[in-house]
């Protein structure tokens, strides 16, 4: 923030991580969620086996993709 202006924290973006299995993704998701806020629990989607979103205890937004990509077509 500029001197004299209020700090609004991190906003307007999210970091994205991908893991080869839902179990690995869930482990990282749970660790990042500790003390933070889950905005979308890990679960199946049309593009990957498991996906979830959260904001960690420092205010950073995360998106976790885990498992095999969905078969399109």
KAHUVEN-V38617 format. One record per pair of residues at least 24 apart in sequence whose C-alpha atoms are under 10 Angstrom apart, sorted by sequence separation. I is the first residue (numbers start at 1). J is the second residue. D is the distance in whole Angstrom. If there is no record, write none. Layout:
# KAHUVEN-V38617
I/J/D, I/J/D
This chain:
# KAHUVEN-V38617
26/50/9, 29/53/8, 30/54/10, 32/56/5, 33/57/7, 36/60/9, 37/61/9, 38/62/10, 39/63/10, 42/66/9, 45/69/9, 46/70/6, 47/71/8, 25/50/8, 26/51/9, 29/54/8, 31/56/9, 32/57/8, 36/61/10, 45/70/8, 46/71/9, 47/72/8, 22/48/9, 25/51/8, 26/52/9, 32/58/10, 44/70/10, 46/72/9, 22/49/7, 23/50/9, 25/52/9, 29/56/10, 21/49/8, 22/50/6, 32/60/10, 20/49/10, 21/50/9, 22/51/8, 32/61/10, 33/62/9, 32/62/8, 19/50/10, 18/50/10, 18/51/9, 29/62/9, 17/51/10, 29/63/9, 29/64/7, 28/64/8, 29/65/10, 16/53/9, 15/53/10, 26/64/8, 14/53/9, 25/64/7, 26/65/9, 14/54/9, 25/65/7, 26/66/8, 14/55/9, 24/65/10, 25/66/5, 22/64/10, 24/66/7, 25/67/8, 22/65/8, 23/66/8, 24/67/9, 21/65/9, 22/66/5, 23/67/8, 15/60/8, 16/61/9, 17/62/8, 18/63/9, 19/64/8, 20/65/9, 21/66/5, 22/67/5, 14/60/7, 15/61/6, 16/62/6, 17/63/6, 18/64/6, 19/65/6, 20/66/6, 21/67/4, 22/68/9, 13/60/8, 14/61/5, 15/62/5, 16/63/5, 17/64/5, 18/65/5, 19/66/5, 20/67/5, 21/68/7, 10/58/9, 11/59/8, 13/61/7, 14/62/5, 15/63/6, 16/64/6, 17/65/6, 18/66/6, 19/67/6, 20/68/7, 9/58/9, 10/59/6, 11/60/8, 12/61/9, 13/62/9, 14/63/7, 15/64/9, 16/65/8, 17/66/8, 18/67/8, 19/68/9, 20/69/10, 9/59/7, 10/60/6, 11/61/8, 9/60/9, 10/61/8
